[in-house]
């Protein structure tokens, strides 16, 4: 069963203008009624730039003009950069860290208050993660948004619970999933990104799960799948190349698959069903994709026009076969049963 990663949000402002002596992120947050709002205006010193505000769980791209103690955000841009000019937000500096805002959309006008965020005083539920610490330094805007959201970074499977994992492994999982939270927020003005988690399992002291992601923005929507592995004994994320000889296996995938008539014929049948559009036997298409309880998953990766043919689990090569042919690395020979 796929578990969607859910995201909610808040609101920020970051910019540089003649008001400030140096380029920095000024982060403002407030509420319009019961809804949080955040504005991000990374302006050069000429006082004009593309800007962003986060409101009602949506990040909106806009344009900003900065003059003295006043910031004006104009419009709402679509995927192609076209500005609707339907929204205006005027923010005026008051005393200390206080600001006054006026939000106008068509005939609706809302007055609201904002304050400057002090990152040193803003706690983050996942502040112990390396990715959160990095985000705080490199992108305060996203840091504030994620600090004010509610989301869950846990996974579980049929044979384990998240709470049964060691603290170190929990943090590794949380860090991976937090990256997906960030991806959902990085380019929302250009479209939306959604991730789902599936194929979660623990076996042979390895936790594995698959991340399927879809991006529907801009001129080229795209999607991808990736299988993650975490060694529970070593308490570390491991790459597939640490388990198997990737280069040698990649070269010999078709020959090995031919040793398993059922799997080979299933791949061939899929090729026929696609009327030749998905040529799984073309050089470089099949690749080792990730760990599973029964063996190494063989996936297929195509060029953009044929991405619908992609599949991270088109076949599985059993561990005992990989062991007998010398493809398992010394640390993971035990997967082959000896």
C-alpha positions as a Markdown table, in Angstrom:
| # | Residue | x | y | z |
|---|---|---|---|---|
| 1 | Unk | 0.0 | 0.0 | 0.0 |
| 2 | Unk | 1.4 | 3.4 | -0.9 |
| 3 | Unk | 1.6 | 6.0 | 1.8 |
| 4 | Unk | 1.5 | 9.6 | 0.6 |
| 5 | Unk | 3.8 | 12.2 | 2.1 |
| 6 | Unk | 1.5 | 14.9 | 3.2 |
| 7 | Unk | 2.5 | 18.6 | 3.5 |
| 8 | Unk | 0.9 | 21.6 | 5.1 |
| 9 | Unk | 2.4 | 25.1 | 5.2 |
| 10 | Unk | 2.9 | 28.6 | 6.6 |
| 11 | Unk | 4.4 | 32.0 | 5.3 |
| 12 | Unk | 7.7 | 33.8 | 4.9 |
| 13 | Unk | 9.5 | 36.9 | 3.5 |
| 14 | Unk | 13.1 | 37.2 | 2.6 |
| 15 | Unk | 14.6 | 40.1 | 0.6 |
| 16 | Unk | 17.3 | 42.7 | 0.1 |
| 17 | Unk | 16.7 | 46.3 | -0.7 |
| 18 | Unk | 17.8 | 49.8 | 0.2 |
| 19 | Unk | 16.3 | 49.3 | 3.6 |
| 20 | Unk | 19.0 | 46.9 | 4.6 |
| 21 | Unk | 22.8 | 47.4 | 4.6 |
| 22 | Unk | 23.5 | 44.0 | 3.2 |
| 23 | Unk | 21.8 | 41.2 | 1.4 |
| 24 | Unk | 19.9 | 39.0 | 3.8 |
| 25 | Unk | 16.7 | 37.1 | 4.2 |
| 26 | Unk | 14.0 | 39.0 | 6.0 |
| 27 | Unk | 11.4 | 36.5 | 7.0 |
| 28 | Unk | 8.0 | 37.8 | 7.9 |
| 29 | Unk | 5.0 | 35.7 | 9.1 |
| 30 | Unk | 1.5 | 36.6 | 10.1 |
| 31 | Unk | -2.1 | 35.6 | 9.7 |
| 32 | Unk | -5.0 | 36.7 | 7.5 |
| 33 | Unk | -7.9 | 35.7 | 9.6 |
| 34 | Unk | -7.1 | 32.1 | 10.7 |
| 35 | Unk | -4.7 | 31.4 | 7.8 |
| 36 | Unk | -1.0 | 31.8 | 8.2 |
| 37 | Unk | 0.9 | 33.7 | 5.5 |
| 38 | Unk | 4.6 | 34.0 | 4.7 |
| 39 | Unk | 6.4 | 36.3 | 2.1 |
| 40 | Unk | 9.8 | 35.8 | 0.5 |
| 41 | Unk | 11.2 | 38.7 | -1.4 |
| 42 | Unk | 14.9 | 38.1 | -2.4 |
| 43 | Unk | 15.4 | 41.5 | -4.0 |
| 44 | Unk | 18.5 | 43.0 | -5.4 |
| 45 | Unk | 19.4 | 46.6 | -4.4 |
| 46 | Unk | 17.4 | 48.1 | -7.2 |
| 47 | Unk | 14.3 | 47.1 | -5.3 |
| 48 | Unk | 12.6 | 44.9 | -7.9 |
| 49 | Unk | 12.6 | 41.1 | -8.2 |
| 50 | Unk | 10.5 | 37.9 | -8.5 |
| 51 | Unk | 9.1 | 37.1 | -5.2 |
| 52 | Unk | 7.0 | 34.4 | -3.4 |
| 53 | Unk | 4.4 | 34.2 | -0.7 |
| 54 | Unk | 3.0 | 31.1 | 1.0 |
| 55 | Unk | -0.7 | 31.2 | 1.9 |
| 56 | Unk | -3.4 | 28.6 | 2.5 |
| 57 | Unk | -1.0 | 25.8 | 1.8 |
| 58 | Unk | 0.1 | 27.1 | -1.6 |
| 59 | Unk | 3.2 | 28.9 | -2.6 |
| 60 | Unk | 2.5 | 31.7 | -5.1 |
| 61 | Unk | 5.1 | 33.3 | -7.4 |
| 62 | Unk | 4.7 | 37.1 | -7.8 |
| 63 | Unk | 6.7 | 40.3 | -8.4 |
| 64 | Unk | 8.0 | 42.6 | -5.8 |
| 65 | Unk | 8.8 | 46.3 | -5.7 |
| 66 | Unk | 10.7 | 47.6 | -2.6 |
| 67 | Unk | 10.9 | 51.3 | -1.8 |
| 68 | Unk | 12.0 | 52.7 | 1.5 |
| 69 | Unk | 10.0 | 50.9 | 4.2 |
| 70 | Unk | 7.3 | 49.6 | 1.8 |
| 71 | Unk | 7.1 | 46.3 | -0.1 |
| 72 | Unk | 4.4 | 45.7 | -2.7 |
| 73 | Unk | 3.8 | 42.2 | -4.1 |
| 74 | Unk | 1.9 | 42.3 | -7.4 |
| 75 | Unk | 0.1 | 39.5 | -9.1 |
| 76 | Unk | 0.2 | 35.7 | -9.3 |
| 77 | Unk | 2.3 | 34.0 | -12.0 |
| 78 | Unk | 1.4 | 30.7 | -13.7 |
| 79 | Unk | 3.7 | 27.9 | -14.9 |
| 80 | Unk | 4.8 | 30.0 | -17.9 |
| 81 | Unk | 5.6 | 33.2 | -15.9 |
| 82 | Unk | 2.4 | 35.0 | -17.0 |
| 83 | Unk | 1.2 | 37.4 | -14.3 |
| 84 | Unk | -2.5 | 37.5 | -13.6 |
| 85 | Unk | -2.2 | 40.8 | -11.6 |
| 86 | Unk | -5.2 | 39.6 | -9.5 |
| 87 | Unk | -3.5 | 39.9 | -6.1 |
| 88 | Unk | -1.7 | 42.8 | -4.4 |
| 89 | Unk | 0.0 | 42.6 | -1.0 |
| 90 | Unk | 1.3 | 45.8 | 0.5 |
| 91 | Unk | 3.6 | 45.5 | 3.5 |
| 92 | Unk | 4.8 | 48.5 | 5.5 |
| 93 | Unk | 7.4 | 48.6 | 8.2 |
| 94 | Unk | 6.2 | 49.7 | 11.6 |
| 95 | Unk | 8.3 | 49.6 | 14.8 |
| 96 | Unk | 11.0 | 47.1 | 15.6 |
| 97 | Unk | 10.1 | 43.8 | 14.0 |
| 98 | Unk | 6.5 | 44.7 | 13.4 |
| 99 | Unk | 4.9 | 45.2 | 9.9 |
| 100 | Unk | 1.5 | 46.0 | 8.7 |
| 101 | Unk | 0.0 | 44.3 | 5.6 |
| 102 | Unk | -2.9 | 44.8 | 3.2 |
| 103 | Unk | -4.0 | 41.8 | 1.1 |
| 104 | Unk | -6.2 | 42.7 | -1.9 |
| 105 | Unk | -7.7 | 40.2 | -4.3 |
| 106 | Unk | -10.5 | 41.5 | -6.6 |
| 107 | Unk | -13.0 | 43.1 | -4.2 |
| 108 | Unk | -11.6 | 41.5 | -1.0 |
| 109 | Unk | -9.4 | 43.5 | 1.2 |
| 110 | Unk | -7.8 | 42.2 | 4.4 |
| 111 | Unk | -5.6 | 44.1 | 6.9 |
| 112 | Unk | -3.2 | 42.0 | 8.9 |
| 113 | Unk | -0.1 | 42.1 | 11.0 |
| 114 | Unk | 3.3 | 40.5 | 10.5 |
| 115 | Unk | 6.4 | 40.1 | 12.5 |
| 116 | Unk | 10.0 | 39.4 | 11.6 |
| 117 | Unk | 11.1 | 35.8 | 12.4 |
| 118 | Unk | 14.2 | 35.2 | 14.4 |
| 119 | Unk | 15.6 | 31.9 | 13.2 |
| 120 | Unk | 17.5 | 31.4 | 16.4 |
| 121 | Unk | 14.3 | 31.5 | 18.4 |
| 122 | Unk | 12.2 | 29.4 | 15.9 |
| 123 | Unk | 12.3 | 25.7 | 17.0 |
| 124 | Unk | 11.9 | 22.9 | 14.4 |
| 125 | Unk | 10.5 | 19.5 | 15.3 |
| 126 | Unk | 13.2 | 17.8 | 13.2 |
| 127 | Unk | 16.0 | 20.2 | 14.1 |
| 128 | Unk | 18.3 | 17.3 | 15.0 |
| 129 | Unk | 18.4 | 16.2 | 11.3 |
| 130 | Unk | 21.4 | 17.3 | 9.2 |
| 131 | Unk | 19.1 | 18.2 | 6.3 |
| 132 | Unk | 17.1 | 20.6 | 8.5 |
| 133 | Unk | 20.3 | 22.2 | 9.8 |
| 134 | Unk | 21.5 | 22.7 | 6.2 |
| 135 | Unk | 18.2 | 24.1 | 5.2 |
| 136 | Unk | 18.2 | 26.6 | 8.0 |
| 137 | Unk | 21.6 | 27.9 | 6.7 |
| 138 | Unk | 20.9 | 27.7 | 3.0 |
| 139 | Unk | 17.2 | 28.5 | 2.6 |
| 140 | Unk | 15.6 | 30.1 | 5.6 |
| 141 | Unk | 12.4 | 30.5 | 3.7 |
| 142 | Unk | 11.8 | 26.8 | 3.4 |
| 143 | Unk | 13.1 | 26.3 | 6.9 |
| 144 | Unk | 10.4 | 28.5 | 8.3 |
| 145 | Unk | 7.7 | 26.9 | 6.2 |
| 146 | Unk | 8.6 | 23.4 | 7.3 |
| 147 | Unk | 9.0 | 24.5 | 10.9 |
| 148 | Unk | 5.4 | 25.6 | 11.0 |
| 149 | Unk | 3.9 | 22.6 | 9.3 |
| 150 | Unk | 2.5 | 19.3 | 10.5 |
| 151 | Unk | 3.7 | 16.1 | 8.8 |
| 152 | Unk | 4.9 | 12.6 | 9.7 |
| 153 | Unk | 8.2 | 11.1 | 8.8 |
| 154 | Unk | 7.5 | 7.6 | 9.8 |
| 155 | Unk | 7.3 | 4.4 | 7.8 |
| 156 | Unk | 6.3 | 0.9 | 8.8 |
| 157 | Unk | 5.9 | -2.5 | 7.1 |
| 158 | Unk | 4.2 | -5.9 | 7.6 |
| 159 | Unk | 7.1 | -7.2 | 9.6 |
| 160 | Unk | 8.3 | -4.2 | 11.6 |
| 161 | Unk | 7.2 | -0.9 | 13.1 |
| 162 | Unk | 9.0 | 2.4 | 13.0 |
| 163 | Unk | 9.4 | 2.4 | 16.8 |
| 164 | Unk | 11.3 | -0.9 | 16.6 |
| 165 | Unk | 14.1 | 0.8 | 14.7 |
| 166 | Unk | 17.2 | 2.2 | 16.5 |
| 167 | Unk | 17.3 | 5.9 | 17.0 |
| 168 | Unk | 20.1 | 6.3 | 14.4 |
| 169 | Unk | 18.1 | 4.4 | 11.8 |
| 170 | Unk | 15.0 | 6.4 | 12.6 |
| 171 | Unk | 17.0 | 9.6 | 11.9 |
| 172 | Unk | 18.2 | 8.2 | 8.6 |
| 173 | Unk | 14.7 | 7.4 | 7.5 |
| 174 | Unk | 13.4 | 10.8 | 8.7 |
| 175 | Unk | 16.2 | 12.6 | 6.8 |
| 176 | Unk | 15.3 | 10.9 | 3.6 |
| 177 | Unk | 11.6 | 11.6 | 3.9 |
| 178 | Unk | 12.3 | 15.2 | 5.0 |
| 179 | Unk | 14.0 | 15.7 | 1.6 |
| 180 | Unk | 10.7 | 14.7 | 0.0 |
| 181 | Unk | 9.0 | 17.4 | 2.0 |
| 182 | Unk | 11.4 | 20.0 | 0.7 |
| 183 | Unk | 11.0 | 18.8 | -2.9 |
| 184 | Unk | 7.3 | 19.5 | -2.5 |
| 185 | Unk | 8.1 | 23.1 | -1.7 |
| 186 | Unk | 11.0 | 24.0 | -3.9 |
| 187 | Unk | 9.2 | 24.6 | -7.1 |
| 188 | Unk | 5.5 | 25.0 | -6.3 |
| 189 | Unk | 5.2 | 28.1 | -8.5 |
| 190 | Unk | 6.1 | 25.9 | -11.5 |
| 191 | Unk | 3.8 | 23.0 | -10.6 |
| 192 | Unk | 3.4 | 20.4 | -8.0 |
| 193 | Unk | 5.5 | 17.4 | -6.7 |
| 194 | Unk | 4.0 | 14.4 | -5.0 |
| 195 | Unk | 5.8 | 11.4 | -3.4 |
| 196 | Unk | 4.5 | 8.1 | -2.3 |
| 197 | Unk | 6.2 | 5.3 | -0.3 |
| 198 | Unk | 5.7 | 1.7 | -1.1 |
| 199 | Unk | 7.3 | -1.8 | -1.0 |
| 200 | Unk | 8.4 | -1.2 | 2.6 |
| 201 | Unk | 10.1 | -4.2 | 4.2 |
| 202 | Unk | 12.8 | -5.5 | 6.5 |
| 203 | Unk | 14.7 | -8.7 | 5.7 |
| 204 | Unk | 18.3 | -9.9 | 6.1 |
| 205 | Unk | 19.0 | -6.9 | 8.3 |
| 206 | Unk | 18.2 | -4.5 | 5.5 |
| 207 | Unk | 15.3 | -2.0 | 5.5 |
| 208 | Unk | 14.2 | -1.1 | 2.0 |
| 209 | Unk | 11.5 | 1.1 | 0.5 |
| 210 | Unk | 10.5 | 2.6 | -2.8 |
| 211 | Unk | 9.9 | 6.3 | -3.4 |
| 212 | Unk | 7.7 | 7.1 | -6.4 |
| 213 | Unk | 7.6 | 10.8 | -7.3 |
| 214 | Unk | 5.7 | 12.8 | -9.9 |
| 215 | Unk | 6.2 | 16.4 | -11.1 |
| 216 | Unk | 3.4 | 18.0 | -13.2 |
| 217 | Unk | 4.8 | 21.5 | -13.7 |
| 218 | Unk | 6.2 | 23.4 | -16.6 |
| 219 | Unk | 6.5 | 22.2 | -20.2 |
| 220 | Unk | 8.0 | 18.8 | -19.2 |
| 221 | Unk | 6.1 | 16.9 | -16.5 |
| 222 | Unk | 8.1 | 14.0 | -15.2 |
| 223 | Unk | 8.2 | 11.1 | -12.7 |
| 224 | Unk | 10.7 | 8.8 | -11.1 |
| 225 | Unk | 11.2 | 5.8 | -8.9 |
| 226 | Unk | 14.0 | 5.0 | -6.5 |
| 227 | Unk | 14.6 | 2.1 | -4.1 |
| 228 | Unk | 16.4 | 3.0 | -0.8 |
| 229 | Unk | 18.4 | 0.6 | 1.4 |
| 230 | Unk | 19.4 | 1.0 | 5.0 |
| 231 | Unk | 21.7 | -1.6 | 6.7 |
| 232 | Unk | 20.2 | -2.1 | 10.2 |
| 233 | Unk | 23.3 | -3.6 | 11.7 |
| 234 | Unk | 25.7 | -0.9 | 10.4 |
| 235 | Unk | 23.0 | 1.7 | 11.0 |
| 236 | Unk | 23.7 | 3.5 | 7.7 |
| 237 | Unk | 22.1 | 4.1 | 4.3 |
| 238 | Unk | 23.8 | 2.0 | 1.7 |
| 239 | Unk | 24.1 | 2.3 | -2.0 |
| 240 | Unk | 23.3 | -0.7 | -4.3 |
| 241 | Unk | 27.0 | -0.8 | -5.3 |
| 242 | Unk | 27.9 | -1.7 | -1.7 |
| 243 | Unk | 25.8 | -4.9 | -2.0 |
| 244 | Unk | 26.7 | -6.0 | -5.6 |
| 245 | Unk | 29.2 | -5.5 | -8.3 |
| 246 | Unk | 27.1 | -3.0 | -10.2 |
| 247 | Unk | 29.3 | -2.6 | -13.3 |
| 248 | Unk | 29.6 | -6.3 | -14.0 |
| 249 | Unk | 26.0 | -7.1 | -13.3 |
| 250 | Unk | 24.8 | -4.2 | -15.5 |
| 251 | Unk | 26.8 | -5.6 | -18.5 |
| 252 | Unk | 25.4 | -9.1 | -18.0 |
| 253 | Unk | 21.7 | -8.5 | -17.0 |
| 254 | Unk | 20.1 | -9.9 | -20.2 |
| 255 | Unk | 22.3 | -13.0 | -20.1 |
| 256 | Unk | 21.4 | -13.6 | -16.5 |
| 257 | Unk | 17.7 | -13.0 | -17.1 |
| 258 | Unk | 17.7 | -15.5 | -19.9 |
| 259 | Unk | 18.6 | -18.1 | -17.2 |
| 260 | Unk | 15.1 | -17.5 | -15.8 |
| 261 | Unk | 12.7 | -18.3 | -18.7 |
| 262 | Unk | 9.6 | -17.2 | -16.8 |
| 263 | Unk | 10.9 | -13.7 | -15.9 |
| 264 | Unk | 12.6 | -13.3 | -19.3 |
| 265 | Unk | 9.3 | -14.2 | -21.1 |
| 266 | Unk | 7.4 | -11.8 | -18.9 |
| 267 | Unk | 9.7 | -9.0 | -19.9 |
| 268 | Unk | 9.4 | -10.0 | -23.5 |
| 269 | Unk | 5.6 | -10.1 | -23.3 |
| 270 | Unk | 5.6 | -6.6 | -21.9 |
| 271 | Unk | 7.7 | -5.5 | -24.9 |
| 272 | Unk | 5.2 | -7.0 | -27.3 |
| 273 | Unk | 2.2 | -5.5 | -25.5 |
| 274 | Unk | 3.7 | -2.1 | -25.9 |
| 275 | Unk | 3.9 | -2.7 | -29.6 |
| 276 | Unk | 7.7 | -2.2 | -29.5 |
| 277 | Unk | 7.6 | 1.2 | -27.9 |
| 278 | Unk | 9.2 | -0.2 | -24.7 |
| 279 | Unk | 12.3 | -2.1 | -26.0 |
| 280 | Unk | 13.5 | -3.5 | -22.7 |
| 281 | Unk | 16.3 | -5.3 | -24.5 |
| 282 | Unk | 17.9 | -2.3 | -26.0 |
| 283 | Unk | 21.4 | -1.7 | -24.7 |
| 284 | Unk | 21.5 | 0.3 | -21.5 |
| 285 | Unk | 17.8 | 0.1 | -20.7 |
| 286 | Unk | 17.8 | -2.6 | -18.0 |
| 287 | Unk | 19.8 | -1.8 | -14.8 |
| 288 | Unk | 20.1 | -3.0 | -11.2 |
| 289 | Unk | 17.6 | -0.8 | -9.4 |
| 290 | Unk | 17.6 | -1.8 | -5.7 |
| 291 | Unk | 17.3 | -4.4 | -2.9 |
| 292 | Unk | 14.3 | -6.6 | -2.3 |
| 293 | Unk | 13.8 | -9.6 | 0.1 |
| 294 | Unk | 14.0 | -12.0 | -2.8 |
| 295 | Unk | 16.9 | -10.6 | -4.7 |
| 296 | Unk | 18.1 | -7.6 | -6.6 |
| 297 | Unk | 15.4 | -5.7 | -8.5 |
| 298 | Unk | 16.1 | -5.1 | -12.2 |
| 299 | Unk | 14.6 | -1.9 | -13.5 |
| 300 | Unk | 14.1 | -0.2 | -16.8 |
| 301 | Unk | 14.9 | 3.5 | -17.5 |
| 302 | Unk | 14.0 | 5.1 | -20.9 |
| 303 | Unk | 14.5 | 8.4 | -22.6 |
| 304 | Unk | 12.0 | 11.1 | -21.7 |
| 305 | Unk | 9.5 | 10.4 | -24.6 |
| 306 | Unk | 9.2 | 6.8 | -23.5 |
| 307 | Unk | 9.2 | 7.4 | -19.7 |
| 308 | Unk | 5.9 | 5.6 | -19.3 |
| 309 | Unk | 7.8 | 2.4 | -19.9 |
| 310 | Unk | 10.0 | 3.0 | -16.8 |
| 311 | Unk | 9.7 | 0.4 | -14.0 |
| 312 | Unk | 12.1 | -0.2 | -11.1 |
| 313 | Unk | 10.9 | -3.8 | -10.6 |
| 314 | Unk | 10.6 | -5.4 | -14.0 |
| 315 | Unk | 12.4 | -8.5 | -12.8 |
| 316 | Unk | 14.3 | -9.9 | -9.8 |
| 317 | Unk | 17.6 | -11.8 | -9.8 |
| 318 | Unk | 17.8 | -14.1 | -6.7 |
| 319 | Unk | 20.6 | -13.7 | -4.3 |
| 320 | Unk | 21.9 | -17.3 | -4.6 |
| 321 | Unk | 22.4 | -16.8 | -8.3 |
| 322 | Unk | 24.2 | -13.5 | -7.7 |
| 323 | Unk | 26.4 | -15.3 | -5.0 |
| 324 | Unk | 27.2 | -18.2 | -7.3 |
| 325 | Unk | 28.3 | -15.9 | -10.1 |
| 326 | Unk | 30.4 | -13.7 | -7.8 |
| 327 | Unk | 28.3 | -10.5 | -8.0 |
| 328 | Unk | 27.7 | -10.1 | -4.2 |
| 329 | Unk | 30.3 | -8.0 | -2.4 |
| 330 | Unk | 32.1 | -9.7 | 0.6 |
| 331 | Unk | 30.0 | -7.8 | 3.2 |
| 332 | Unk | 26.8 | -9.1 | 1.7 |
| 333 | Unk | 27.6 | -12.6 | 0.6 |
| 334 | Unk | 25.4 | -13.8 | 3.4 |
| 335 | Unk | 22.3 | -12.7 | 1.3 |
| 336 | Unk | 23.0 | -15.7 | -0.9 |
| 337 | Unk | 22.4 | -18.2 | 1.9 |
| 338 | Unk | 25.9 | -19.2 | 2.8 |
